[in-house]
Amino acid sequence: MSNVKVSVDEIMDILDRSTISFHTAFDKCTVAECQLPNGFVIIESSACVNPEDYDEFTGSQLCMDKIEERLWELYGFDRHQQIYETMP
């Protein structure tokens, strides 16, 4: 069972092969759309209260952090499922 794991390299490879786009909504929100190599889509957002404080670069970084975290969850679930399916 110890060989069934998700690695940082695997997550980074998936992100590198994904199609990711960002756009600004309502002058204070960054929306990130990420299509994984298998076609699955993840959408994340980050926003601030005051449009004067909005920074698109910071918003995109926050969205990417959320997308990466989601990948860890999804691929972690997948590995657990693989273990479960091999149990008697």
N, C-alpha and C positions, 0 to 999 in steps of 0.2 A: 504493500500500500504506500510505502514511502516514496516510490517513484512516480506516484500520481500527484502532481502538483502544478501550480501555475507559476511561471517564472516572470521576472521583470522583463527579460528579453522578449518573451512571448507577447506580453502586453504592448511593449514598445513596437514590436514588429507589426502587430495588428493595427496600431495607430498609424504607423508609417504607411501602411497599405490602404488606409481608409481615405475616403473623400470627405473633407471637412470644410464647411463654409460658415461664415459669421455674418450677421447683420444687426443693425441697431434698430430698436423699436422704441417709439415714443421719446426719443432723445435722452433716454436714461436706462435702457435695457439692452444687453447683448444677448442674442440668441445664437446658439451653435447647433448646427445640423451635421451629424456624423453618420455616414453610411459605411458600415463595416464591409470588408471584402466579400462576406457571404450575403450581402444585401440588407442585413438587419440595420435599422435606423435608430439612433439615439439622439434625442433633442434635449438640450440643457439651456438654462438661462441664468443670468445674473443681472441684478439691477441695483440702482441706488435711489434714495428718496428724492434728492435734489438734482435736477439735470445739470446744474453748474458743477457738480462733483463727478459727473460721468467721465470715465476714461475707457475708451474702447479696448485699448491694449490690456488693461487690468481686467476688464470684463471677459475678454477672450481667454486670458489665463485662468480665471476662475471657472469658466465653462469647461476648459480642457481638464482641469483638476477633477471636476465632477464626472466628465466622460471617462477619464481613466479609472476613477473609483467605481463607476458602473461596470466597466470591463472586468475589474477584479471580482465583483459580485457575480456577474454572469458566468465567467469562466470558472470561478470557484464552485458555483452551483453545478456546472457541467462536470467537473471532476468528481464531486460528490455523487452525482448521478452515475458516473462510470463505476465507482466503487460499489454503489448500491446494486447495480445490475449484475455485478460479479458475485454477490453474496448468495449463499444457498437459501 
